[in-house]
Amino acid sequence: MVINENILQSAGAEVRHYTPSEIIFCEGDTPNYYYQIITGEVKLNNYSEDGKEFIQNILSEGQSCGESILFIDKPYPMNAEAITECSILRLHKTIFFNLLNESPELCMEVSSFLSQRLYYKFMMMLNISSQNPSIRLKGLMDYLKSFQDDTRPYSFMIPLTRQQMASLTGLCVETAIRTIKHMERDKIVKIENRKILY
């Protein structure tokens, strides 16, 4: 969790509810709020001119979305869209900045979270630059598994669909499916009940 929910609610954050596919904010909108997910999943995405979706990130309970854009005077470069039913805390950015000014500990927690996001972006940029789909998918899996203590093979269940993995790595879903099967043959992953274990 980025910020304790009680702190946000006592500062005046309101709980907003979203249904699947409902937009939380759009590319080009002016950032006015800090959003933190209580329950559900949200994707950050863009669409190409021909309508192809590119998923930047998938966020879940306890994570915030779009917070880094609050610190600069720029519009959102992406959309935030609910994947599932979501409850999200929304706090106006002036109150959010007041909280950070009043609490150095809170400021450090947010800075740590922003650093994790930056790390993710660098890792994904490095992997997406490869033409090899196996390297792209393995890089995504390495990143996801890096937050768990158990590093044994097959100890981590990938929490994404094959379509989401394809979108996050810039691959078509057919290529992602085929590559995952090759990775299973090479004993990089194990598939049990359609779940990918890495």
C-alpha positions in Angstrom: 0.0 0.0 0.0 1.3 3.4 -0.9 -0.6 5.5 1.7 -2.6 4.1 4.6 -6.3 4.3 3.7 -7.2 5.8 7.1 -4.8 8.7 6.5 -6.4 9.4 3.1 -10.0 9.2 4.4 -9.2 11.4 7.3 -7.8 13.9 4.9 -11.1 13.9 2.9 -10.6 11.3 0.2 -13.8 10.0 -1.3 -14.4 6.4 -2.3 -15.5 6.1 -6.0 -16.8 2.9 -7.5 -16.1 1.8 -11.1 -17.4 -1.0 -13.2 -15.3 -3.1 -15.7 -14.2 -1.0 -18.7 -15.2 2.3 -17.0 -12.6 5.1 -17.4 -11.0 6.6 -14.3 -9.1 9.2 -16.3 -8.3 9.7 -20.0 -5.2 10.5 -21.9 -5.1 14.3 -22.3 -7.0 15.0 -19.0 -5.5 17.4 -16.5 -4.4 15.5 -13.4 -6.3 16.9 -10.4 -6.5 13.8 -8.1 -4.5 11.2 -6.3 -6.1 7.7 -6.9 -5.4 4.7 -4.7 -7.1 1.3 -5.4 -8.9 -0.2 -2.4 -10.2 -3.3 -4.4 -10.1 -4.4 -8.0 -7.7 -4.1 -10.9 -6.9 -1.1 -13.2 -5.0 -1.0 -16.4 -3.0 2.0 -17.7 -3.2 1.9 -21.5 -3.0 3.7 -24.8 -4.5 3.0 -28.2 -2.7 3.2 -31.5 -4.2 5.0 -34.5 -5.6 1.7 -35.7 -7.2 1.0 -32.4 -4.7 -1.5 -31.0 -4.4 -1.4 -27.2 -1.1 -1.1 -25.6 -1.1 -1.8 -21.8 1.4 0.2 -19.9 0.8 -1.5 -16.5 -1.8 -3.4 -14.5 -2.4 -2.2 -11.0 -4.3 -3.7 -8.1 -5.3 -3.3 -4.4 -3.1 -0.9 -2.5 -1.5 0.7 -5.5 -2.0 4.2 -6.9 -2.4 5.2 -10.5 -1.2 8.3 -12.3 0.4 9.8 -9.2 3.7 10.7 -10.9 1.9 13.0 -13.3 0.6 15.1 -10.3 4.2 16.4 -9.8 4.5 18.0 -13.3 2.3 20.4 -15.2 1.4 18.0 -18.0 -1.8 16.1 -19.0 -2.1 12.4 -18.6 -0.1 10.5 -21.3 -2.3 7.4 -20.8 -5.8 6.2 -19.8 -6.7 4.5 -16.5 -9.5 1.9 -17.1 -11.1 -0.5 -14.6 -10.5 -4.2 -15.5 -12.8 -5.5 -12.7 -15.2 -3.9 -10.3 -13.1 -1.3 -8.4 -13.3 0.8 -5.3 -10.8 3.7 -5.5 -9.9 6.4 -3.0 -9.7 9.8 -4.7 -8.0 12.8 -3.0 -7.6 16.3 -4.5 -4.0 16.9 -5.4 -3.7 20.1 -3.2 -4.6 18.0 -0.2 -2.3 15.2 -1.3 0.6 17.7 -1.5 -0.2 19.1 1.9 0.0 15.5 3.3 3.4 15.0 1.8 4.6 18.4 3.1 3.4 17.6 6.6 5.0 14.1 6.8 8.5 13.3 5.7 7.8 9.5 6.3 4.9 9.6 3.9 6.9 11.5 1.4 9.6 8.8 1.6 7.0 6.0 1.1 5.6 7.8 -2.0 9.1 8.3 -3.3 9.9 4.6 -2.8 6.8 3.7 -4.7 7.6 6.1 -7.6 11.1 4.5 -7.7 9.6 1.0 -8.1 7.5 2.3 -11.0 10.6 3.8 -12.6 12.4 0.5 -12.2 9.5 -1.3 -13.9 9.6 1.1 -16.8 13.3 0.7 -17.3 13.0 -3.1 -17.1 10.2 -3.2 -19.6 12.0 -0.8 -22.0 15.1 -3.0 -21.9 13.0 -6.1 -22.6 10.7 -4.7 -25.2 13.7 -3.5 -27.2 14.5 -7.2 -27.8 13.2 -8.8 -31.0 13.0 -12.2 -29.1 9.5 -12.7 -27.6 10.9 -15.2 -25.1 13.2 -12.4 -23.7 10.3 -10.0 -23.5 8.1 -12.4 -21.6 10.8 -13.6 -19.3 11.7 -10.0 -18.5 8.1 -9.4 -17.5 8.0 -12.5 -15.4 11.3 -11.7 -13.7 9.9 -8.2 -12.8 6.7 -9.7 -11.4 8.5 -12.4 -9.4 11.1 -9.9 -8.0 8.7 -8.8 -5.3 8.4 -12.2 -3.7 10.8 -13.8 -1.4 10.5 -17.4 -2.8 12.8 -17.5 -5.8 12.6 -21.3 -6.4 11.5 -22.3 -10.0 7.8 -22.5 -10.4 7.1 -20.9 -7.0 5.3 -17.8 -8.5 2.0 -17.9 -10.3 1.8 -15.2 -13.0 -1.3 -13.1 -12.2 -1.9 -12.1 -15.8 -3.8 -13.5 -18.7 -1.9 -14.3 -21.9 -3.6 -11.4 -23.6 -2.4 -9.0 -20.8 1.1 -10.4 -21.0 1.0 -9.9 -24.8 -0.2 -6.3 -24.4 2.4 -5.5 -21.8 5.2 -6.8 -23.9 4.1 -5.4 -27.3 3.4 -8.9 -28.7 0.4 -10.3 -30.5 -1.5 -12.8 -28.3 -0.8 -15.7 -30.7 3.0 -15.1 -30.4 2.7 -14.9 -26.6 0.8 -18.2 -26.4 3.3 -19.9 -28.8 6.3 -18.5 -26.9 4.9 -19.6 -23.5 4.5 -23.1 -24.8 8.2 -23.1 -26.0 9.2 -21.8 -22.6 7.3 -24.7 -21.0 9.2 -27.2 -23.2 12.5 -25.5 -22.2 11.4 -25.8 -18.5 11.5 -22.1 -18.0 7.8 -22.1 -16.9 5.3 -24.8 -15.9 1.7 -24.7 -16.9 -0.9 -26.2 -14.5 -4.6 -25.8 -15.0 -3.9 -23.0 -17.6 -1.9 -21.1 -14.9 1.7 -20.1 -15.6 4.1 -21.0 -12.8 7.5 -19.3 -13.0 
